């Protein structure tokens, strides 16, 4: 899923903006991708991100951290190993915590990424789709579209077994609201703005 954007800079030269691998829009103001490299940072700047949800245990590269600081972008890190057993409680807890950050529109626009933008990112997006009441076949189709030949049965099982109802303690304070006349885009908004702020990964 390659995408290259050309932007005229006014000097008769075109600046080429290169998105990260596996980049796509999930919903309005929610994006997904593989790990951004230095060549992808100018493209990310055009998204006006407020937050990044990073799903790997490895430290964030200093060059990327400098970019986040310069753009006032918050980093939420959830240290999920690449091949975590789906029965491991820490996997469920990490995905649940990441979901709470993801559905808080105060963190939007937001980019979700892991290393390749396939498995960990696919699991989080799949759980979001369940929260949005997507049918399971459509959730699986989206996961497999990004995972390709690297699709993992254990990821699909995790998504299928993930208990969205366990978000109930968080959802009591969240309402659905439609924005714009005639718009069918559904957004999640907090009723209570005094809720505890989600944790941030310090630089």
N, C-alpha and C positions, 0 to 999 in steps of 0.2 A: 504494500500500500504506500507507494511513493507519491509525493506531492511536492512540487516546486512552485514557488510564487515569485513572480518578477514584479518589482516595484520601481517606478520611475523616480529618480532622486532629483530631477530638475537640472542635472548637468549633462544631459544627453547620454547618461550611462544608466544601465539598469542594475539595481541591486537584487541579487538572487537570494531569496529567503528559503531556507531548507528546513522543513518540519522534522521532528524526531521520527525514527522508524515507527511504523504501526500507528501513526497519529490519526485520530478521528474525533469527531464531536459525539459525545454520548447523549447529551441534552443541552439545551440552551445554557451556556456558561459552565458546562462540565465537559472536560476533554480527557482523552486517554492517549498514552503513547508508550514507546520504549524509552530507555534512558537517554536524556538529551546530552549531546556533546557540545563542545564550544561552537561548532558550526551551526547549531540549532538555536542558540540563544537569541540572535536577532529576530528569528521568527517568533519565539516565545514572547518577546517584548510586545509584539503586535496584539497579543491576546489580552493584555492588561490584567494579568493574573493577580489575584489576591493571595492564593495559596497553592501549594503543591503537596500532594499526598504521595509519599515515597514508601514503597512496600518492601524494601530490601534491608538487610541488617548491616551492610557495608557502609562506612562513613561517606557522606556526600563530598564530592571533590571540592577543593578549595575554590577553584575557578567558578564552579556553579554557585557556591555559597556567596562569593563576591557579587555575582549577578543578582542573586536574591536580595542581598542587602541593598544594592543600588536601586532595585525596583520596588523595595518595600514589600517583598513577597514572603509570606510565612511558610515555613517548612514543617509539615507534620510527618514524622517518620514512624513506621510500624515495621518492626524487624521480623519479617516473615521469611523463613528459610525457603529456598527454591523448591525443595521436595519434602515439605512437611507432611507427615502422616495426617490424614483427615480426622483421625480420632483424637489427635492431640488437642487438649482444651485451649492451649495458648493460641492455636490457629483461629478457632471460633471467636475467642475473646478479642484478638487483634483485628479480625474482620469486622466484628461488631463495633469496636472503637473507631475504626476507619469509616464505617458507615455513618456514625453519629457526626463525624466531622464533615463528611461528604454532603449530607442532607441539610446542613446548616447553611442557609444562603448568605450568611454573613461572611462565609469563607469563599464565596464565588466572585469572579470566575476561578475555577480550580482545575488543575491538571493532576490526573492520577497516572503514576507510572511505576514500573518495576524495572527489570533489566531489559527484557524483550518486549514488554507490553502484551504478553500472551497469557500466561498462567495466573500469576498473582493478581494482575490487573483484571484479567478475565473473570476471576472468581469474585472480586469485589463488585465489578459491574453486574455480574450475574445475580448477586444478592440484592443489588439495587433494583434490578428489573423485577425480582420477586416482590420487593416492597411496592413496586409500581403495578403489581398484579398482572404482569406479563404471564402468558401461558408458558409452561416449562419447555415446550418444543421450540418456541421462539427464543427463549433464553439460551438454550443449547445451540441453536443455529448461530446466534451472534457470537457466542464463545468460540465455536469452531471456525467461524469466518476469520477470526484474528489468530487463532492458534494454528490453523492449517493442519499440516501433517504432524505437528507436535501436540495435537489435542490429547489430553490426559483424562482417562476414565475416572481417576480419583478426584479430579477437579469437578467433573460433572456430578459425581456422587456428592461431593461437598456442597455444591450449590443446591442440589435437590433436597438434601437433608437439613440445610440451614434453616433454623427456626426463626422466621421473621417476627413471630409473636413475642419472642424474647426481647424485642425492642419496645415492648409496651410501656415500660417505665419511662422511656424517653418520649414516646409518641404522644403521651397525654398532653404535652406542651406544644405540640406541632399541629398546624392546620394546613389544609390544602387551600390554595387561593389561585384563581385565574387572573392573569394580568393582561390588560388590553381588551378592547371591545372585540368580541367575536373570536378571541384567541382560545385555542384549545391546549396551549402549553401549560402544563401544571407545574406549579412551583411549591416548594415547601418553606413555610415561614414560621418562625417562633412566635407564639403568643406572649410568652414571658421572656423579655429581654434581660431579666435579672438572673437567668440560669448561669451556673458555673461555666466559665469559659473552658473550651477544650484545651488540652495541654499542648504546648508548643515544644518543638525540638530546638534547643538553644544552639546557636552557632558556635 
